[in-house]
Amino acid sequence: MDSLAQASDSTLIELISRGHEAAFVALFDRTLPTSRAELATLPDARHGQILAASYVEVWWLAGCHRAPEVDATTWITGIVRRRVDEALRSTQPDVDPPLTGPRPSYSELEIAALLRRPLGDLPGA
């Protein structure tokens, strides 16, 4: 895992695109602080759901972002920012209210499985 912590973003994304779970964990840990900072504009408890959904998207779309010059932080920040914007728009009048409640979302369950971490250990949980 130490070699993965030192690997470039493009190397991690290439490995993730081939299903390498340890590379995904390394990229998650590397980019999480920046992703969390993007969530600061969202004034509610959906942070965990948005983080989970964003990183599940990274897992599934890594094969589309394998260029040698890829900046994973910029890519992931863009995903999180888009999801925050969607969440903010969903709170406007005349829009269906967001799903809330104690049950974890599908994305939260999937990110916990991909990271092999309990739900309670995930950010925002």
C-alpha positions in Angstrom: 0.0 0.0 0.0 2.9 2.4 0.6 3.8 2.3 -3.1 0.2 3.2 -3.9 0.4 6.2 -1.6 3.3 7.4 -3.7 1.8 6.6 -7.0 0.7 9.3 -9.4 -3.0 10.1 -9.9 -2.9 8.7 -13.4 -1.4 5.4 -12.1 -4.1 5.1 -9.5 -6.9 5.8 -11.9 -5.5 3.3 -14.4 -5.4 0.6 -11.6 -8.9 1.6 -10.5 -10.2 1.2 -14.0 -9.0 -2.4 -13.8 -10.8 -3.0 -10.5 -7.9 -2.5 -8.1 -9.6 -1.8 -4.8 -6.4 -0.8 -2.9 -5.7 1.9 -5.5 -9.2 3.2 -5.0 -8.7 3.4 -1.3 -5.4 5.2 -1.8 -7.1 7.7 -4.1 -10.0 8.2 -1.8 -7.7 8.9 1.1 -5.6 11.3 -0.9 -8.5 13.3 -2.3 -10.9 13.3 0.7 -9.8 16.6 2.3 -10.4 18.5 -0.9 -13.7 16.8 -1.5 -14.8 17.6 2.1 -13.9 21.2 1.5 -16.4 21.3 -1.4 -19.2 20.1 0.9 -18.8 23.1 3.2 -21.3 25.1 1.0 -24.0 22.5 1.6 -25.8 23.3 4.9 -27.3 20.0 5.7 -26.5 16.4 6.6 -26.3 15.0 3.1 -22.5 15.2 3.1 -22.0 11.5 3.5 -24.4 10.7 0.7 -22.8 13.1 -1.7 -19.3 11.9 -0.9 -20.3 8.3 -1.3 -22.1 8.9 -4.6 -19.2 11.0 -5.9 -16.6 8.3 -5.2 -18.8 5.5 -6.5 -18.9 7.6 -9.7 -15.1 7.7 -9.7 -15.0 3.9 -9.3 -17.2 3.3 -12.3 -15.8 6.0 -14.6 -12.1 5.6 -13.9 -11.6 4.0 -17.3 -12.8 7.2 -19.0 -10.1 9.3 -17.2 -6.9 7.4 -17.8 -4.9 10.1 -19.6 -1.3 10.4 -18.3 -1.9 14.1 -17.3 -5.1 13.5 -15.4 -5.5 15.4 -12.2 -7.7 13.2 -10.0 -8.3 15.9 -7.4 -9.7 18.3 -10.1 -11.9 15.6 -11.6 -13.2 14.4 -8.3 -13.8 18.0 -7.0 -15.8 18.6 -10.2 -18.0 15.6 -9.4 -18.6 16.7 -5.8 -19.3 20.2 -6.9 -21.9 19.1 -9.4 -23.5 16.9 -6.8 -23.6 19.7 -4.3 -25.2 22.0 -6.9 -27.8 19.3 -7.6 -28.5 19.0 -3.9 -28.9 22.7 -3.5 -31.2 22.9 -6.5 -33.3 20.1 -5.1 -34.1 22.2 -2.0 -35.7 25.0 -4.1 -39.5 25.3 -4.1 -41.5 23.2 -6.6 -38.9 20.4 -6.5 -39.5 17.1 -4.8 -37.9 17.1 -1.3 -34.7 15.1 -0.9 -34.8 11.7 0.7 -33.9 11.9 4.3 -33.8 9.5 7.2 -31.6 7.2 9.2 -31.2 4.6 6.4 -27.9 4.8 4.5 -28.2 5.5 0.8 -27.3 2.9 -1.8 -24.2 5.0 -2.6 -23.1 5.0 1.1 -23.5 1.2 1.2 -21.5 0.8 -2.0 -18.7 3.1 -0.9 -18.4 1.3 2.4 -18.1 -2.0 0.5 -15.6 -0.6 -2.0 -13.4 0.8 0.8 -14.0 -2.2 3.0 -14.9 0.1 5.9 -17.9 0.1 8.2 -20.5 2.8 7.4 -19.8 4.5 10.8 -16.2 5.1 9.8 -17.1 7.1 6.6 -17.0 10.8 6.5 -20.4 12.4 7.3 -21.7 9.2 9.0 
